[in-house]
Amino acid sequence: MRLPDFFSKKPSEEAPSAGAVPAVDDLDLLTDPLPGTASSSQPKPREASYRYYFRFLGASEKAKIEDYDFARDGTLVTGKLPDGYELLDQYWIEEGRTLVYIALNKKTNQTEYLLFEPPLSDFEYELLERIHEDLLDVLILTGDEIRKDRREILLNKALALLEDYGLHLDRTALFKLEYYLVRNFIGWSRIDALMKDPRLEDISCDGSRIPIFLYHRKYRNIRTNIAFEADVLTSLAITLAQRSGKHISTGSPMLDATLPDGSRLQLTFGTEVTTRGTSFTIRKFREEPFSPIELMEVGTFTSDELVYFWLAIENNMSMLFIGGTASGKTTSLNAVSLFIPPIAKVVSIEDTREITLYHDNWIASVTRDAVSEGSSSINMFDLLKAAMRQRPEFILVGEVRGDEAQTLFQAMNTGHTTFSTMHAGSVDAAIHRLESEPLNVPRNMVQALNIISVQALIYRGTERVRRAQEIVEVVGIDVATGNLQVNNVFTYDTVHDKTSYTGRSQVYSAIAERRGWTRDQLETEIAVRKNLLEEMHTQGIRDYISVATIFHNYHINRADVLAHIAELRQVL
């Protein structure tokens, strides 16, 4: 009987050699008995295990899978540290069902990520295989079932099959079956636990029979004990593509997509492009985007910098966030976009969806590949041209990398406020890239940009942190030399991990002139907003919906928010 793709073969019972990836996978410890069956030292005949697990159902009895409760039902999984490993840390992803060991491999002196899931006995394994095959025939939904919860439908049909088999399982076995059925039919199969681990930023598969690598928020790059056979990896790749609403094949072997939870997927299929086999990288999406308060708490921006962004956005200044890979460009753009006034019309343009705003008057647009022969693709340039006809007040572009840059800067020069990101390590590098192929933005158009924020992923001791290295204003063009003139507003001291305000800001001067404020009035407004941000931090108001609500209320009724400054939750 052929195993379904998402099951693994039984692991060898030999202890892993030092330096090898331990053979712990989906069904590791497969032959371990459940409580009440034979111990590992005195195995019972297979028929005896069968008698333990089932009895014929009476006419009045109905099978039922109750919700698993860790406190009541106990753990379904126990970790087993391989020889030659030292345990450094452990935590639950799903309490009682998925356990992670962070362990030091003494042979290689490298930290590894060991994942443990509920072990199955021989009988449970074969039963799960049988249920999987039979579910493929009965998972045809009626019109009423389409509107019901998918998990409920799946488990009800599985229970109906158990009744047809004439089996009644004990609670522990039912909970295990429930876990694997939900994981494989609704979840992400063997990477489901990784997708649910909030401590992970990236999941990287480099090919078949190669361990998956992760980027862990605490332990950084780390190797796992999970690897795929070629056919299993192919099946998973097709599933990832289909759930992203895209197609992958040997004829079109590369794919950039967004998974349903917002995570970014880059996928290469087979050996057409990557010689070691199908590969994928998933950049995990945070369920709730970072708010400005959270970025202040982790040190990316100071309260002074956030007030600067707040006033600049309210007064229609265009901004560009630059930096290297994973430096926090899009995260920063998304966070400061919460300062946009509540009724302003916003259009976002992306090739993979990442921006999330708590804003009603917002058109979120994404690019599209050609879906069939004769159909046309829709790129960022097309979306940007369409956005110009929608009369937006703010245009957010996920990343400029091609000819859409010219249209974006044309939008700036015609009075639209735009925010975008770009890969560049410094202001000079960003300007040089803007003026060169394939962006080709004329220098006199670049001066319409008001603010450039330079982001970086740096080390503080052994910890990697994201910081704004400098915030720079584009002042204009030097008439004598033709070079762009810039003004450093905030600079970052890497030694002391502090950001300082230089005391010079043409943006602040322009805002004061536009609003008719004196210098004292400007400084008072800055102090009021800075105090509000720090009060939100002190009072623990940091989730993006609450933070955005307070910003919106401040814009609509400033006096009411300031009247409740000591208890800001009253204005939510």
C-alpha positions, 0 to 999 in steps of 0.5 A: 500500500503506497504511503501518502506524500505527506507521510514519511517512511519509518526512520531507522532505529539506529542512533544518528552518528555525530554530525548527522541530521537525526532521523526525527520526522513526521512519524518519528518514534513510529513504533513506540507503543501507546499507554496500555500496550506493550512496552518497548522491551516486551513487544506484544503481537500486532493483533494484541495492539489491534484489540486494544484500539478498537471495538465494534460500535453498538447501534446507539453509539456515535463516534466523536472527537472532542477538542484536545485540551493539554491540561486535561488530556496530557501531552501527545508528544515527548521529545527524545534528544539524540546522542551527541546533542546538548539541549539548550532550549525547548518550547511548545508551538502547539501545547502538547502536540508540537515540541521544539528542542534547540540543541547543540550538535557537539560534533559540528558545534552548531545549533539545530532545531529539532521538531517533534510531533505525536508518534504513531503506532503501526496500527495508527499509521496504517489507519491514518493511511487508509483514512487519507485514501478514503477521504479523497473519495468522500471530500466532495462538498455539498452547497451547504457544506461549502459555508461550514467550517473546513475543520468540522467537515473534515473531522465529521467525514473522518468519523463517519469513515471510522464508523464504517470501519466499525472502529472506536478509538480511545481519546489519545488515538483520536487526538493524534488522528485529528492532529495529522488530518488537520495538519495535512488536509488544511494545514501545510503538511510537514512544514505546518508547525514551522509556519505556526512558530512565531519565532521564525522569520524565514523557512528555506528548503534548498532541495530534496534530501537536504535539511530545511534551514530556518532564520530564528529570531533568537538563534538566527540561521539554524538547521532542522531535522526535516528533509524531503524526498524528491516526490514529496517535495514536488507535491508540497511545491504544487500545493504551495503554488496552488494555495497562492493562486498561482501555477508552477510547472517545468514549463514555468519553473519559477514563482513569486507569490503570496501565501494566504496568510500574507507570507512571501513565497519564492519557489523553483520547481524541479531541476530546471533552474535549481540542480539540487531539486525543487527549492522554496523560501518562505518569508513569514508574515507577521499576523499583525504588522508592527506599529510605530510604538513597537518599532520604538520599543525595539529601537528601530526608531526613537520617539523623536523620529516617529514624531518627525514622520508623523508631521511629515506625513500629515503635511504630504511629504514624500518618503523613500525607505532604503536598505539591504535585504531584511533591513526592515524597509517594508515594515517601517513603511507599513508602520509609519503609514498608520500616521496617514489621516483617516479619510485620505484616499490611499492606493498601494501597489505591490508585486507580492502583498505585504502592506497592511493598513487600518484604513477604510479608504484604501485600494490595495492592488497587486501585479498579475502574471498572464493567466492564459494564452492571449491574456495580458500581465499587469505589472507595477507600471500598469498599476501605477498609471491606473492609480494616477487616474484614481485621484489618490492622496497617498500612493504606496509602492512596495518596491521600485525596481524598474520603469515604474520609478519614472511614473512614481517620481512624476506622481511626486512632481505633480503633487501626489504624496508617495512612499516607497522602498528600494534596495540601496546601502546609502543615500548616494547609492540610492540616488545613483541607482535612481538615475541609472538603468533601468530606473532612469529617473532624471535628477531634477525629478529626484528633488521632489523626494523629501525624506530618505530613511536609511535602514540597516540590519546590524549587530549589537553584541551577538544580537542582530537588530534593525536600526534607522542609520540616518534620516536625510532630507533632499534639499535641492540641486546645487546650481554650481555643481548640479549635485543633489544637496541633502541634509542629515536630520537624524544620525545613529551612533553605533557605539552607544546605540543612540540616535540624535537630532542634528537640530536642522530640518527643512521639513520642519521649517516648511511645515511651520511656514505652511501652518503659520506656526512660530518656532515655539508653536512647532516645538510645542506640537512636537513635544505634545506628540512625543508625549502621546507616543511615550504614553502609549508605550507606557500604557501598553497600547502597541497593537496596530489597530489600537495605535491607528485608532488613537492616531485617527482620533487625534487627527479628528479631535485632538483635544479629546485625546489629550484630555484622556492622555492619562488613560488613553484606552478610553478613546479606543 
